[in-house]
Amino acid sequence: MGHRRRRFLAGVVIATAVPILSLGAMPAAWAVEGGPEPVPDGSISDTFETPLPRGVADSLQRASGQVEVTVRLDQPAIAEVVADGALAEGDVPAEPVQQETRDVVATQQDGFLAEAANLGAAELGRTQLAANVVVVSVDAAQLETLAAIDGVVSVNPLNRYEKHELPQDTASGSLSQAIDYVQARPLHEAGIDGAGVRVAVLDSGIDFTHRNLGGPGTPEVVEECFAGADADVTGVCAEFFGPDAPKVKGGYDFVGDVWPNGDVIPDSNPIDSGPEGGHGTHVADIIAGRSADGAHQGIAPGAELYGVKVCSAVSTSCNGVAILQGLDWSLDPNGDGDISDAVDIVNLSLGSSYGQDQDDSSFAADNLVRAGIVVVASAGNSADRPSPRRRSPTTCSGSSTPRAVTRSATLCTRPGRRCRRASSPRRWRDPVTRAVSAARTRPSRASPRDRSRSSSAVSATSPTRPCSPRPRERSPW
């Protein structure tokens, strides 16, 4: 068992604490300090079978007007054809093999988009590593014709996601209670704190100036860094973001600072700013927060964080295209086309009320799980409101790779209100499951002067229920 796998399992018992396409080549926006660990060349699986066309999703049959859809194509992305658990086992294919796989996907996507343009379709984004998916806006009357283009497997709706807030009604739990609830304290006392494990938080970004996340928490620094939210991280702010930072080692902003009130404008700075920011910071603190004096600790205080901004700074909305892009980014943080620097864990603490049908983010997340990344995602979004169906981006994988979804949510309200824990989840005895939890939180939006105060929540998770394994599709090689 390789070094990466041993390190991963040592950390996952505690570190996966909580909370869950690139448009061309994305800037690295900082990745892993010192670059990826050298791993032996792996191989491409020979069990991939080209999927059969599935047509247009039932939920789109009555659609009218302009719609946003994800189109899956049949050439496999690299995450679909690596060996099961390749990243955790250090079994990643050589860079030329990975690049060839991506080139085939890119060529197919370009050809599809050329034909789709004749139908009036406009590209919104694409993924090439986690899944071979293109996102387009098109008139619903053209969906069947779009699905008939050579190489199209399926046409699915682009789902809507959100952060969520509730009215004030009950008291909050504490992070200390959460640590005890998932029985992480004995691991802390044994010196196991998630050190060496890298967690990508797909959310509203991370406030890396916060005193529990490596920053000083002073009003002057907070204000300076927030003022540059739409620009590269420079000056004093760069001390707290990037490979040499104490906690937040990198990330990317896939939505910008004005969407949905304006255009999506990606940038390299994922700081959690804006009137509706703070959710990702809250989640990150639960996962791996640690104050300089050690008095405040998250569930896995030794873990490293990557802020991947996919949710709005000015509303509760989360962008479906950005979520796909964030999953792709998590496979290749430094943007060099080699997935050997993939993060260990991806957390998505977001969703929709009552759940919703799975979309292609589920497919992409499933491929990450297969490749060896633990994906932690919420199973619903409205606390004690039921989630009657498995929601996207919950994974449903035939792989034995560990994975978890939340069964309840902790939701925090706006300033002056209090957080509450929702319905009590079942308590699972498996030690990995106890520690791998996903928080559904809504933090209070504090002023810069209040940023030094910690936030807290309580949540717990259960492993995904068994589901029918997705047949591996035969490799074209």
N, C-alpha and C positions, 0 to 999 in steps of 0.2 A: 504494500500500500504506500503510495507516494506521500511526500512531505505535505503537499497541498491538501490531500485527503485527510491526513492525520490532524493537521492544524484545523481543518474545517470541522471535523467531528468534535474536536475538543472545544471549539467555540460555540457550535450550534446548540449544545446542551443549555447554554445560558444566553448566547449573544443574540439570537434572533428574537429579541425581546420585543416586540410590539410594534406593533402599534398596538401597503400594499398600498426607422424609415428614413430613414434619414432623408432629408430634402437635399440630395447631393451629399457631399462630404461635410460632416459637421466638425467644427473645431473641437479640439480635445477638451478645452476648459478644465484642465488638470485631471489627471488620472491617478495611477498608483505610484507612490514614491519609489524611485529607483527603477521603474518599469516592471513588467510582468516577470514572474518567476520563470526560469527556464524549465520547460517540460519536454519530455520525449515526444517525438512525433507520433500521433495516433493515426487512425485510419477512418475512412468513410464507411458507414454501415452498408452492407449489401442486402439489407432486408427492406429497403424502401420500395414501395409500389406506387406508381403514378396514380393519383386519385381520379375517380370518375367524376364527371360533371354533376353538380347538384342543383344548378340553376339559381333562380331568384328565391330568396327566403320568403316563407309564407307571410311574414309580418309586413312585407313590402307589396303584397299582391294588390292591395287597395290604395296604395300610395298615389298621390297626384302632385303635380307641380315639381319644383326643384327639390331634389333629395340628395343627401350625402350618404354615400355607401362605401363599404370596403369590398374590394374585389380580390379574391385569392386566386393566384395562378398556379399552374401545376409543376413548374420546375422547383425543386426543393431548395430552401434556404439552408445554410450551414447547420443551424440548430436542429433541423429535422433529420440530418443524416449523419451526425457524429454518433459515436457509440454512446449508449445509455450511460449517464453519469460521467461523461468524458472530462468535463472541467474539474470535477471533484477528484477524479482518479488520475489526473495529469495525462490524459490520453487524447490530446488535441492534435488534429491533422497539421501537417506542415503548412507554412504560410502560402506557398504557391498553390497548394490544393484548395485552401480556403479562398484564395483570390479567384481561382478558376471557377469555383462554385458561385461566388458572388457575381462574377462577370456574366455567367450564364443567366442568372436571375435578372441582372440589370438589363441585359439585351432583350429578354422576354418582356420586361416591364416597359421598356422604350417602345417596342413593337406594339404592345397592347395600347399604350397611350396614344400612339399615332392613329390607330383605328378608332379609339374611343373619341378622339377629338372630332372625327367626322360626324359623330352623333351629338356633338355639342358638349361633351364631357370636359370638365376642367380638373386638373390634378390638384389635390390638396396635400398630398404627402405619400410616402411609401416606406416600407420596411424591406430590408434585404438580408438581415442576419437571423432575426427571431422568426420571421415568416416572410414568404413571398406575397406581400399584400400591397395593393395600391388603393389609395383613398381618392375618390372623385366626387364632384358635384355634377349631377346630370338630371335631365327631365325624366320623371318617373315613367313616361310613355316609352322611353328608350331602354328600360331595364332588361327586357327579354332579349332585345337585339344585342345589348352589351354582354349578357350572359352567353350569347351564342358565339362570341369571338373566340377564335382558336386559342386553347390553353387556359380558358377561364374555368375554374372549379366551382366557385360560388360567388354570389352577390348578396351581401348582408348589410343591414342597417348599421350606421355609425351611432353607437349608443351614446346617451348623455349621462354624465356623472356629476356628482356634487359633493361638496363638504356640507355639513348639516348643522343647524342650530335649533335648539328647543327653548320654549319659554322657561322661565325660572319656576321650579317647583320643589326640588329636593336637594339635599346636601350632597357634597362631593366626597368621593373617596380620596385616598392619598397615594402617592407613588410608593411610599413605604409599605402601605397595605398591599399594593400590587406585587411588590417584591416578595412579600410573605405569601401572597395568594398563589403565585406560581412556583413557590418554594425555591427561589433563587438565592436567598440569603446564605444557606449552607454552602453553596458554590462560591459565593463571594468570600466567605470565611476560609474556604479551601484554596483561595488564590485563583479561581477560575472566573474571569470577568469578560470574556469575549475578545481578549487581545488578539490581534491579527486577523479578525474577521471584518470584512468590508460590507457595509449595508447601504444599498441605494434606496433612498426614500422618495418615492414618486408622489408628490404632494404639491403644496403651495410654495415650495422652496424651504430653505433653512436660514434662520437668522444667525449667522456665524459670529455676530458681535455679542450674542447672549453669553452671560457669565457662566452658564452651565454647559456651553457648547464651544468652549475655547476662547471666547472673547472677553473683553473687560467689562462689558455691560454699562459703560459710562455714557451719559447723554451725548457728549461731544463726538465720540466714535460712532455711536449709533446713528446720529443725524448725518454725519459725513458719509457713511457707507450707504445709508438709505437714499441719500441724494444722488448717488451714482448707481442706482439700481439697474438702469438700462445701459450701462457701459461696462467695459472690462474692469475687473477688480484690480485696483492699483493702490499705491501709497500705503497708508497705515492699514487699510482694509485687507491688503494682500497678506498681512501677517496672520490672518485668521481664516484664510481660504486658500487651498492649494496643497500640494504635496508636503510642504513643510509646516502646515498649520497643525495646531494641537489636536483638533477634532474633525473639522469638516475638510476633507482632503480633495474635494473636487465636486463637479456637477455641471449642470447646464440648464438654461431657461428656455423651454420650448414654446412658451406662450407670450412672454413679454409682460408689460405692465399696464396695458389698457384693455386687452381682450376681456370680455366680449363687447365692451363699449367701443371698441375700435379693432383694427386689424391685429392678427397674430404677428408679433415682431420678435422672433427668437433672439437671444443674446447669450453671452457666455457667463452671465452673472445670475445665479439662482438665489440671491438673497430674498428672504421672505418678508417683503415689504407691502405697503398699500393698505387701504382701509379694511380690506377683507383678508389680509394675510394673517399669519400666526399659527394656522393649523399644522403646517408641516413642521414648524419649530417645536410645537407641543409634542407631536409624534416623535420627532428626533430625540427630544429630551427623555421621553419614556424609554426609548430604545437604548440610548447610549450616553445620556447626559452625565456630566461629572463636573462639579465646581472645583475651582483651583485648590480650595482647602479640603476637598474630599468629603465635606459634610453632606453634600447632595450627590446622589448617584442614581442613574437609571438602572434598568434591568441588566444591561451588559455594558458597564461604564468603560470597558477597555476597547470596545469596538470602534472602528473608523466609519465615518459617515460620508455619504455623497448625496448632495441635494439635487434632485431632478425635478424641476418646476414644471408641472403639468396642469396646475389649477390656477384660477384667476386671482389677481391681487385686488380686484375691485368688485368681485361678486363671489357667490358660493360655487360657481360652475367650474367643472374640470373638463378639459378639452380631449375629446376622443382621439383625435389625430395625435396630439401630444403624448397621450398615454402609450400609443403604439410606438411612437418615436422613443419614448423613455425606456420601454422594454428593449428596443434595439440597442440603445445607448448602453444599457447595463451589460450587454455582452461584449462591448468594445469601448470602454471609457476613453481610451486615448485616441480613438478614431483612426488607427493604422490598418484596420481590416483584419487584424489577428485577434481572435477571441480568447487567447490565453490570459489576458488581463481582466477577464470578466469578474464582476463582483460576486460575492458569495451568496448574498441574500438580497431580494427585492421586496420592498414593502409597499403595498397600496392600501392606505386607509381611506378609502373613498368608495362611493357607490351610488345607489339610487334607492328611494323609498320602496319597500316591498320586494326589492330585487328586480331583475329583468332578464330577458333571454340572453344567452351567451352570444357574444359577437366574436370578431376575429382577434380581439385582445385576449380572449380565452384561449384561442388557438396558439397565439404567440407565447402566452404565459406557460401553457402546457409544454411548448417546445423548450423553454428555458428550464423547466423542471426536468425534462428528459436529459438535457445537456449537463445537468448537475448543479443548477442554481436553485436554492430554496426560495419559493415565491409565497409570500404571506399576504393574503388579501381578505378584505371584509366580506362577510357572507350576507350582509344586508346593510341598511344605512340609517334606519330610523329607530334604533334602540329597541324598545319593547314592541314595536310594530313587527308582525311576522314577515319572514321572507320565504314565501311558499315555493319558490323555485330557485335552483342553483343560479346565482347571478354571475354576470361577467364582471371582472376577469378571473373568477374562480377557476382553478385548473381541475381537469378531470383526466388524469393521466394514468396509463397502464404501467408507468415506471415505478420502481420501488424507491425512488429518491424521496427523502422526507419533504412533506409539504403540510401546510396548515391553513385553515380559514377561521375567521372569527365567528362566534355564535352570539355575541352580544356587543353592545357599543357603549362607549363612554362619551357623552356629548356635553360640551361646555358652551355656555352662552356668552353674550356680550358683556362688556364691563358693568360691574355692579350686580351681576347675576352669578349663579353658582353652577358647578358641574353636577351631573348626576350619573350614577351607574344604572344601566338599564336592567332588564330581566336577568336573573341569576343564571349563569351558564352551568352546564354540567362540569364536574371536576374530574379530569382524566388523570389516571395514575401513571401513564408513561412519562418518564422523566424528561424526555426531549419535548414532548407535547406540552408539558407543564411550563417549560421555559420558552418555547417558541410561541409567542402570543402576538396578536395584532390589535393595536389600539384604534378605536374609532373615536376620535376626539374633535372637539370644537373649542379652541382656547379663547380665553378672554383676550380682547385686543387692547393691550396696555399701551400707555404712552411710553416714549423712550426712557423716561425716568423710572418707570415701573418694570423695565425689562430685566432687571437683576433678580426680580422675584421669580421663584420657580412655579411651574404649573404641574398638576398631577392628575392622574386618572387611574382607573382600575379596569382591566379587561382580562379575558381568558380565551383560549382557542381550543378547537378540537381538530383532529386530522380530517382530511377530506374523506367522505364516505367512499366505499369501493364503487367503481363504475366500470362499465364495459371497456376493456382496453381498446384504444384506437389502433386498428391494424397498421403496422409499419408498412410504408409504401416502398415498392421495389426501386433500388437505386438504378439510375440510368448508366452508371459506370460499370 
